[in-house]
Amino acid sequence: MHIVSVTLTAYEEFAVREGRDADHPDTRREFSRHVVRAHPDESLAWPPPRNGPCWCDSGRKYKKCCGAPARN
C-alpha cells in the first residue's frame, strides 16, 4: 500500500488523458498506481519502516511517533 501526494489538477488531467470518468473509483485506483510507478518521489510506502522517519513529518522515527503501540 502507498500514500500518494498529488493535486486535483493532476488527477483531472490523468482522467482526461486516459479517457476515464473522474468520479469512478477505478479511475482513482489507476491514477494512484500510475503515480507510484511514474513518480515514486510522490508516494510513500505504508506502513513506514519502524526505524524510518514518520510519515506525518514530525521529524521523529515512525516507531516513536505514529507507530508507537501505546498510541494505537
HELIX and SHEET records of a PDB file:
HELIX    1   1 LEU A    8  GLU A   18  1                                  11    
HELIX    2   2 PRO A   25  ALA A   38  1                                  14    
HELIX    3   3 PRO A   40  GLU A   42  5                                   3    
HELIX    4   4 TYR A   62  LYS A   64  5                                   3    
SHEET    1   A 2 HIS A   2  VAL A   4  0                                        
SHEET    2   A 2 SER A  43  ALA A  45 -1                                        
END                                                                             
